[in-house]
Amino acid sequence: MRKLVVGTFITIDGVMQGPGGPDEDREGGFEHGGWSVNYWDQMMGETMDVQMPKADTLLLGRKTYEIFAAHWPHIGDEEPAAVQLNGMRKYVASRTLERVEWNNSTLLEGNVAKAVANLKEESGGEIHVTGSCDLIQTLLRHDLVDEFVLWTFPVVLGTGKRLFGEGTVPAGLACVDTKVSTTGVTISTYRRAGAVEYGSFALDDQEPVSA
């Protein structure tokens, strides 16, 4: 089975909306777009270059697809990321798009969760999800995510779409890698590690407090 990896930029308070620019996603009156831009350094670029070749399929929601499709086809072949993104298979989850024209792009038909589960059963490399907050919520509700690569920026916004919304299936995770950029961005990889294990700090002989 193929691994589905969610890679996303988030703030310390879990917001993932509009990291790349003021007008990237103003839904809900969001006014903090572009919060990630000024934290980029060489290590972050090198990390991205290592992560991207692991995937041969990109899974996107409509908004992220439209942002990518308006940008990457116009970047020259001297940029390795452009070569990979333009060439790889791309699947788009959308209720409103009638067609997708970016090279090697396909609209997912029918039930998105079922379609993604079928993609995972196919042979091939990793399936990567970038951005696509609404799509991620569907994947989380149906327990389809195998790994998270979270780029946590030293920013608190207070409002905006958050990575883990209502309906997320509880799951235990193992942190298998972490590194910190010169600008304080923490890049951590988490893999599924079974169910959440519950316990208590109460002393064994402590009597419960009655109402």
C-alpha positions, 0 to 999 in steps of 0.5 A: 500500500502506498503511503499518504503524506500530508506536508504543510506549513502551520503556525504554533497555534495550528493555523495553516491558512494562507501561508504564501501571500496576502490574497492566497486565501481570505476565506472567513475574513482571514487577514494574515496571509503571507505569514510564512514568507520571511522565514525561509532559509537555505536549510528549508529549501534543501529539506524540500528538495529531499522530500519532494522526490519521494512522491510520484503523485500529488493530491490537491484540493481546488484552491491549492490546485489553482494556486499551483497551476497558475504558478508552476507551469510558468517556471523554467526547467532550471528549477528542479521543483518545477520539473517534478511538479509539472511532470508528476501525476496530480489528482484534484478533489473539487465539487466545482471544477469541470476540468483541470488543465495542468499537465498530468492532472485528473479530477477525482470523481465520486466519493473523495475518501473512497477514491483516495483509498483506491489510489493508496492501493495502487503501486507507486511512490508516496502520495503527497498532499500540500496545502489543501486544508479542506481536503485534509479534513476529509482525509483525517475524518476517514483515517487516510493519513499515514505520515505528517511533515509539519513545518511549524513557524514561530508565529501565533495568529489566533484565527484561521483554518487549522490543520486538525479540525473537528472529526479528526480520528484520534491516533498515536504518532511517533516523531521520527525526525525533527530539525530546526531552521536558522529562523526558528522553523521546526520541521518534524515528521510524524508517523502513525503509531497505533491508537492513543494510549491513555493513563493517569497521574493519580496515585494508585491509592488515591480515592476519587473525589465525590461530587 
